[in-house]
Amino acid sequence: MAAPALQLLPLLKQYFGFTSFRPFQEEIIHDALAGKDVFALLPTGGGKSLCFQLPAMAQTGLTVVVSPLIALMKDQVDALQASGVPATFLNSSLAAGESRARLRGLHNGQYRLLYAAPERLMLSGVISDLQRWKVRLLAVDEAHCISEWGHDFRPEYRQLAELRQALPNVPMMALTATATDRVRQDILKLLKLREPACYVASFNRPNLSYRVLAKQGPYEQTLEFVRARPKESGIIYCQARKMTESVAQRLSEDGVKAKPYHAGLTSAQRSTHQELFLRDEVRVICATIAFGMGINKPNVRFIIHYDLPKNIEGYYQETGRAGRDGLPSDCLLLFSPGDVAKQIRFIDEKPDPREQQVAREQLRQMVHYAESPGCRRRELLAYFGETFSQETCRGCDNCLSPRETFDGTIAAQKLLSCVYRIREKTRFGVGLNHVVEVLTGADTEKIRRWGHHQLSTYGIGKEHSRPEWSAIGRELIRLGHLRQTPGKFSVLELTAGGMAALKQRQPITLTKPVAPGETVAQRAGEIACDEALFDRLRQLRKKLADERNVAAYIVFSDVALRQMAREYPNNERDFARISGVGERKLREFGAVFLAEIAAFLQANPRQIFSDNSFSAPAPLPARARLGDTVRETLRRFRAGLSVEEIAAQRSLATGTIFGHLAEALEAGEHLDLNRFFTSEQRREMVGAFNKLGSASLAPVFESLGGRYDYHRLRLCRASLAH
């Protein structure tokens, strides 16, 4: 039986220490408790887990969570148990006796949450057990694993639809942080979700900064970057296993505690290195892409891509492992054309021509991102079908330090003319590398055999190096003057625009390639606090975590420690107001942290901060983050279309459209709310908000007897922001 809506906010504070919900959380939880199927696409750090964890405590029975990795299960169960939530997991890491003990606990109703891998749940005996265990909710985490179009396809996820047959009356919730439109449709279809409530939040991670540097001495660049962050944790992604070991060893020799992580290590080695990282014994993990999925370490402060990722979707998810607590974090990509050549060789080794074509297109998009002079945040969001309309994101290298441009007309003319002359002579096209060799006067067998040393464009480009000509060629592709044909042997062709530019000698402005630059950059948006006290509290947190054999952040997050080091709480009531302090943690840790703060203040003066109010990290102000997707909804709404019509035209859920309108209201936009409720109805809702507060919609919904749905309540609340 579900708890009344009025109880959700007290449960949120009691178990998780929060006083308000993040965007979409309350609506998702409400739908789950009402027995509806739900699809939720929330960014990493957006609070996906709470969407199924809170319902588990708001109703009797068992919530089953499908999790793809053992590491994620243990991690989340540790955190839940530390908060007083009865949770457990079943997987192959448990000894037989421990598995039997947990099964007995499940039979006796001892747990509210069970984490398990899909292959474990599909065992016949387990399915029979599930049918007896009063399962109230089935949550499929990392749901993108079900789609072969996703970047992390796992065939065992395809079997989960059978659970729907075995548990026909149990609502299902599918959650992911990254999914293109095609992957979303696969999730809905393959999990057989029934008229699901769909919630799609913005892919934007405002607290992350993005930077690309030309790779020149990558280890030295990496070491400088890491040393500039001496107390912070990070992940360095490398393509090759040997490189992860080499970088980790060199960092360790240079005084930075680092460990490798890749599939070539034994399971025990991987587990040990991961635990050292989670417990802050090691502050840097050098890993292949196998590491990180489901790692719930919220205070990863930087991600370095030592090599070029294969695709943007993987890059987005890997960078998304930084700053899950909402605090500012940095993402650095080291880029070299040589990395592109390596990737192409790997692609050529794929036996399936269709796979090769897909991989080449994904690589092209990744290279475009790395070389683009435009806003990197805009590029990332555009890949997922979202627009970012602000002139500057204030959080990437190209926005903070725009790259220089130059008059590239002569260089462009030379390259375009070379492409034209080669095709004119041989009647077939060639790739960019061959064009560059002709321009720079290379003496190769192909050039002699095809007579390209006789062309007027042979050797006319010696003023630029081959890498510089390659960069110019890729930018001309990006500008639309050239196109590359798909396939293994892609060739260059002049577009109509390129031909016009060549014949009419149109001026062409080019951008200088990404430079090596400085790896140390100013980080904006950090929460101001007493740094000396913050360090003392971090040491105390680690001591308490080690005593309990858990990761440090399970005791308290960095956000909580920074709030303590800013507000200096001196009694239990003030300590209970700290973000993330629930009843269990107040009882277990309150006294020792209060004593540490008091001892610190005996020897150190209390600092005064210009802004005495603290709020947990949040996205940029609404007006600053109002993107084109919201503006497009706003435009259609003002043109007279209904929410349902806009949703149908844009292939979005009605809940998402209502969310867009609420976001616009919070940003100060004016909307005709008479289309949703009368003035008298608005007064009734406003009265309820004034009486009960606006932190949660549930108490207002309950007090008004359900006369107004959550969408209209959210619009009314948003209208009160201005």
N, C-alpha and C positions, 0 to 999 in steps of 0.2 A: 504494500500500500504506500502511495506517494505521500510525502509530507506536504502540508498546505504551503502555498506559495509564500505566505508570510514568514515561514521559517527559513527560507533560503539564505537570507542575509546573515542571520545569526549563525547558521551552519558554516557559511563562508568565513566568518571571523573565528569561530570556535576551532575549526580544523586547519584552516589555511592562513589565518592571520590577516585577511584582507577585508576592507570595509566597503568596497565597490567592485563591480564587474568590469571587465574589459569589453570592448566592442563585440557584439554578437553573443557573448557567453550566456547572458541571461536568457535570451530568446532561444538559443540552442537547448539549454537545460530545461526550459519550460516545455519545449516541444518533445524532448525525450521523456520527461515525466508524464506527458499527456499520451504517451504510447505511439508517437509518430516516428517514422524513419527520418533520418537526418543525414544530409551531406554537408560537411563543413570544410572549407578551404581557408585556413588561417595561417598567417606567416609564422615562421619559427619565432618563438618568444611571444606569440599572440595568445597563449593560454589554452591550447587545444586540450591538454590532459584534464584540466579542470572541468571541461564539458562533460566528461563521463565520470570523473571522480566525485564531484559533488552530488549528482543524482544517486550514486551508490550509497551515500550517507543520508539521502533524503527519502529513501524508501527501503522497505525490507527486501530480503532476497539477495541475489548475487548478480553483480555486473561482471561479465566476462570480457576481457580485453585481449584482442589478437595483436601480438607484438612480434616483429620479425627477427629481433636480435636478443640473445640472452643478456647482453650487457644492458639493454634498455629495461628489461624486466627487473633485474636486480636493482638497478639504479632507482627506478620509480618506486618499487616496493620499499626500499630502504627509506626513501623520503616520506612515503605515506605512513609507515610505521612510526617514524619519528614525530609525526604530527598527530598520532593517535588513531589512525585509520587502519582497521583490520584488513590487511591485504596480504596476498601470497602469490607465488608463481610456481609453475611446473615446467621443467625442461630437463634436458639431458645432463645438465651440470650437477644435478642433485643425486646423492647416493640413494640406493633403493629404499633404505629404511626411512630416510627423510621424506622421500616421495610418498611412502605409505602413510606417514604421520600427517602430511598435509592433506592427503585424500580423506583421512579420517576427519580432519578438521572441516573440510568442505562438506562431508556427509552430515556433520553435526551442526552446520550453519555457523561455524566460527568466524568465517570471513565474509566481507562485503565485496571485495574485489579479487579477481583471479586473472593473472597474466599468463598467457600461454602462446606458443608458436602455432601457426595453422596446422602443421603436420601432426602436432600432438593432439589438437582438438578433433582431428578427423579420425582418430583411432576409434574403432567400433565401441570399445568399452567406455571410452570417455564420452562419446555421444550419448550413450545410455545413461551415464552419470549426470550429464547436463540436463537431461529430461527430468531427473529427479531432484535437482538442486534448486529449484525455484529461480531460474534465471530471469531477471527483470530487464536486462539490457545487454546487447551484444555490440561492443565497440570495436571497429576495425581500424587500428592505427596504421599510419604509413600506407594508406589505401592505394596510393599510386603504384604499389608493387604488383597490383593485379593486372596492370596494362602492359602489353608488350611494346607499346609506344612510349612508355615511361623510361627513365634513365636507370631504373633499378628493378626490372621485371623479375618476379619470383613466381614460377609456375604453381607452387603449392597454394598460392593465394586464390587460384582459380577454383579450388575445391570448396571455398567458403560458402558458395551458394547452397551447398548441401546442408549447411547448418540452418539455413532458412527453412528448408523442408523439415528438418528434425525439430526445429523450434518455431513453428509457424506463427505463433502469437507473440513472439518476443520482438520488440522494436530493435532496429539495427541502426547504428551510427557509423558513418564512414568519415575518417578524418585524414587530411594531408596538408602539407605546407607548400607543396609544389606540384602543379598539374596544369598542363596545357588543356585547351578545349577538348581535344581528342581523348586525352587521358581521363578527363572528367566524365565524358560520355561512356567510356569503358567502365569506369567505377560504377556508375548508376546502373548500367545494363548487366554487367557480370555479377554484381552482388544482388541483383534482383530487388533493388530498393523500391518500395511501394509508395508512390506519390510523395516522395521525400520533400521535406522542407530543406531548401538549399541556401546556404550562406557562403558567399564568396567575399572575403575581405581583401583589402589592398595588399599587393605583393611588396609594397614599399617598406623598407627597414630604415626609418629616418636616423636611427642611432649609429648606423654603419657608414663609414667613409670608404670610398673606393679609389684606388690609385694603381696606375700602370707605369712601370719603369722599363726602359730598355735594358735587357740583360747584359751587363758588362761586369764580369767578376761577380757572379751570382752569390757565391759564398760570402764574400766580403760585404756585399749589399745586405745580405740576410743578417750577418753578424751585427752590422751597424744598427739595423732596424730593431733587432732583439735587445741589444744592449741599451738602446734608448728607452726600453720599457723593463727596467730591472726587476720589478716585483709582479710582473703580469704573466699570465699563462697564454699560450698560443699553440696553433697547429701549423706545421709546414707540410704542404702537399707536394709530393714528387711523383713522377710517372714511373720511375724504375725502383725496384726494391733495393738494389745496390746503392742508389743515390740516397735513399732514406737512411741507410746505415752509415754512409760516409758523412752526411751532413750532421747526423746525431753525434757521431764520434768526434768530429771537429768542434762542434759546439761544446761538448763536454770538456774537451782539451782546452778550450778557451774560456772555461769557467761558467758555462751555461748548462745547467742540468737538463739533459735531453735523452730521449729514448726513441728507437725506431719502432714502427708498427707496420707489418705487412703479412701477406698470406704465407710467406715462406718461413715465418717463425712458428714454433710449436704453439698449440693452443694455450699451454701454461705460460709461455713467454708473453704472448699477446695479452693474456689476462693480467699478468703481473705488471706489465708496462702501463696498461690502461688504469689499473688501480693506483699506481704511483702518480699518474697524471691527475686522476680524480681527487686524490688526497693532497695535492700540492707538494708532493715529495719531488716530483719532476715538473718543471714548468713548461717544457716544450716537447711535443710529440712530432716526430718526422714520419710521415705516413703516406702510404698510397691511398687511393680513394676508398679502400675497404674500411678505413677508420672514420668514425664520427657519426654514422647514421644512428640516431636514437640516443646519442650521448647527451645527457641532461646537465652537463656542467655549465652553469649559467654565466660564469665569470671568465669565459674564454675571451681575451681582449684583442687578439689579433689572429688573422689568417694570412699566411703567405703561400702563394702558388709559385713554387720554385720552377715549375714547368707549365706550359700552356695546357689548360684543361681541354678535354675532347669536345665539350659542348657547353652552351650557356646554362642549360638546365642543371647540369652537374655543378658548374661554377656557382650558380645561385644557391644551391643547397649547401655546398661546402662553405661558402662565405657566411651563410646563414647560421653556422655553428658558433659564430662570434656574437657576443652581446645579447645573449638570450634573456638577461635580466633587465634589458632596456638601457644600460649604461653605454656611453660612447665607446666604440671599438673600431679597429682599423683592418682593412683588407688590402693587401698588396699583391699585385700580379707582376712577375718578372717575364718580359716578353722578348722573344728572339725569333727572327725568321727561320733560324735553324730548327726551332721547335716545330714549326709548321712542316718543314721537310720531313722530320721524323714521323710526325702524325700521318703524313701522306703515305710513307712507306708502310706503316702499320695498316692503314686502310687498304692498300694494294694487296696485302696478304689475306684479306678476307675472301673466302671462297664464293660468297653470294654477291653477284653484281648489284642487286637491289640494296643490300646492306652497305656496299661501297658507296652507292649514290647518296643514301641517307647520311652516312658518316661524313662524306665530303661537304654536303650542304651544312651540316651542323658545325663542321670545322670552319667553313667560310664565315658563318655567323659569329663564331668565337673570335676569329681574326678581325672581323669588322669591328667588334666591340673593343678589342685591344688597340686598334689603330685609329678608332674614331676620335675626332677632335671635339665631339659634342659631349653633352652631359651623360656620364656613365649610368646614372640612375635612370635617366630617360630611356637609354638603350636597353637596360635590363627589363624595365617594366613593359616596354614595347614588345619584347619577345613573348611575354605572357598575355598580350592583348590589352594591356593597360597603358594609358597615356599619362604623361607628367607634363603639365603645361607651364610650370613656372620657368622663368628665364634662367634661373640658377638654383641648384639644389643645395648649395653651400656645403656639400659633403662629398665632392669628388675633385680629383686633381684638375680636370678640365674646367670646372666651374670656379675653383679657387685660384688657379693659375692658368688661364687660357693659353693654349699653345700658339706659337708665332706662325703667321702665314707669310707667304712670299709669292711674288709674281712667277707662276710656273708655266707661263704661256710657251716659252721656247722649249722647255723640257717636255711639256705635254705634246707639242707639235712634233718633236723628234720621235717620241715613243709611238704616237698615233700613226705617224708617217711610216715608221718601221713596220708596224703591223700591216698597214695597207700594202707596202711594197713587197713584203714577204708573200702575202696571199696572191698578189698580182703576178709574181714570178712563178710560184710553184703550184698555184691553184688549190692549195690547201692551207689550213691554219696551223699555227704552232702555239705552244704554251708560253707563259710569261718568261720562264727561265731562258728559253731559246731567244726570245726577243731581246732580253737583257744582254745575252752573249753577243748578239749581232751589234747592238749599240756600242758595246765596250770593246769591240774588235777582237773577240776571242778567236783562237785558231783551233776549231774542233772538226772532227771527221764529218759530222752532219752539215756544218756550215759549208765545208768544201764540196761535199757530195751534192748538196742542193744549190750550190752556186750563190749562197747568200753573202759570200765575201765580195761579190761583184756588185752588190746593191749600193745605191747612193747613200743609204743610211748606215752602212757598215763602218763602225768605228767612230761615229760622230758624237758619241756620248761619253767620251773618256773623262769629262770634267766631273762625273759622278761615279761613285763606287757601285758595284753590282747590288749590294743591299739597298743603297739609296734608290737605284732605278727600280728595284722590286717594290719598294714602298711607294714610289710614284705610280707604278703600274696598278698596284692595289687601290690606291686612292682614285685613280681614273675609273676603275671598276665601280668603286663606291659612288662616284659622282655621276655614273651612268654613261660615260663616254665609251666604255668598253664593257663587254660581257664575256663570261666564261661559259662555254658549253658544258653541260653535265656529263659525267662519265669518268672512267679511269684516265683517259687521255684527253682531258679538257683542253680546249684551244681558245685563243682570244679572237674575238670578232669586234669590228667597229659597229657601234650602234648608229642610228640615224643622227642622234645628238653628237656623237663623236665625229661622224663624217662632216657634219655642219661645222663643228669647231675646227676641223682640219682644213676644210676648203675655204672657210671665211676668216680664218686666223682669229677666232674669237679669243679674248683674254680669259685666262684660266688661273684662278687663285688656288694654290695648294697649301697644305699644312705641313710644317716641319714634323718629322717622325718623333715619337716619344723618346725622351732623352733619359740618360742614366739618372741624373738629378740627385737630390738629397733624399735619403730614406727616412729622415726624421722630420715629422711635420707636427704642427700645432694641433692639438685635439681640443675641439670645442664641445661644450655641453656637459662637462663633468660636474657632478654634484659637489659643491664646495662643502668642506668639512674640516675638522681638526685632523690633519693627516697623521700627526704623532699618535693621537688616540686611536685612529683607525688602524694603524699598524699594531698597537697593543691589543686591540680587540681581535684582529686577525690571528695573532699568536695564540690568544686564549681560545678562539674558535678551533684552531687546529689541534690544540691540546685536548679539548673536549671531544673532538671528532675521533682522534686517535684512540682515546680511551674506549670509545663506543664502536670502533672498527667500522666507521662509515666515512664517506667523503665529507670534506670540510663544509661545503655549501649546504649540506643537509642540516647542519646545526642552525646557521643563519646565512642568508645571502649577503653579497657585498652591498646591495641596496640597504638592507637592514642595518648593517654595521656603519655605513656612512650616515644614515639617519641618526643612529645613536651618537656618533662622533660629531654631530651637528647640533643635536638638541640636548645632550647631556641629561637623560632622564635620571631622576633620583628617587623614584618610588615605583611600586608595581603598577599603579594606575597609569603613570606616564609611559612606563616601559610597554604596557599592553597596547599603547597607541602606535608603536613602531610597526611599520609594514612587515608582515610575515610572522608576527608574534601571535600565535593562537593560544588556546588554553593549555595544551600539553607543553608547549615550549616555554610558556610563562612559568609554569610550575617547575619545569626541569632546569631552566637556564636563567630565569629572571634574577635570582639572588646573586649568582656568581658574576653576571655581567654588571649588575648595579654596583657590586663591591669593587669591581675593576675600574669602573668609571669614577667612583668616589675616590679610590686610591690615586688615580691619575690626577684628579683635580686638587688633591692635597699638595702636589709638587709642581703643578703647571697651571697657568692662568686660563680662565675660560675665554674662548674666542667669541667675538661677536661677528655675525654675518650680516651683510647688507640686506639680504632677503631672509627674514626669520621664519618664513613659512616653508615647509618641506612638502613636496609631492613626489610620489614615485615617478620614475621616468615615464614620459609619455611621448607620443609622436609630436611632430611640429604643430604649431598653432593651426587651427582648422583652416583659416583663410590662406595660410601658406601652403597647405597640403592639398587644397581642393583641386583635384586633377581633372583631365579632360573627360574621363568616363563619367564622373559626377556632373560635370558641366553639360555633357550630352544629354543625360537624363533630365537635367534642369531645363535645357532648351526645349525638349519635347514636351515636358510637363507644362511649360509656359505657352506652348503652342496649342494646348488644350487636350492633349492625349491623357488617357487615364493611366494609372499605375499598371493595370493589367495589359493595356495596349503597348505601353513602353516595354514591359517585360517580354511580351511576345515578339516585338520587333527586334529587340536586342538579344534575344535568346538568353535571358537572365531570369532568375527567380523573382517573384514579386517582393519577397523579403529583402532582396538586394536593392531593388528600386526604392523601397521605403527607406532603406539605410542610406542611399544616396541623398534622398530628400532631407533626412534628418541631419546628415553631415552638412548640407548646404545651409540649413537653418542655423546650425551651430557656428558656421562661418560668417553669419551675418546677412545672408541672402534673404530677400523677402519672398514669401510664397503665399498663395491664396489658400489658407487652411480651411476656409469655408467649404471647400470641396470634400473635406473629410469629416467635419463636425461643425455644429452650430456654435454661436457665441455662448449660449447657455450651457452646452455640453462642455465647451472649453473651460468655462468658469468652474464647473463641477470638478473637472480633472485638476485644474490649477489649485483648487481648494484642497484636494487630496494630497497633492505634492507639497503644498505649504504645511500641511498637518503632519505628513509622514516622512518628508524629505524626498530628495530626488536621486539618491545614490542607487536605489534599486526600483525597478518597475513592479516587481512582484507584490509588495505590500499595497501599492496603489491599485493594482489589478484586483487584488482580493477585496480591498475595502469598497470598491465600486461594484462588487458583485459580478465582475466579468462582463459588464455592459460595454466596455471598450476594449478592443483587442490590443495586443502589445505594440503593433505597428502604429496605431493612432496615439497610444500613450507615449511612445517614443517621439513622435512628431510634436506632441504637446510639450514634452519636457525640453526638446531641442529649442522650441520657440521661446523658452524662458531664459535662454542663455544671453539674449540681447534685449 
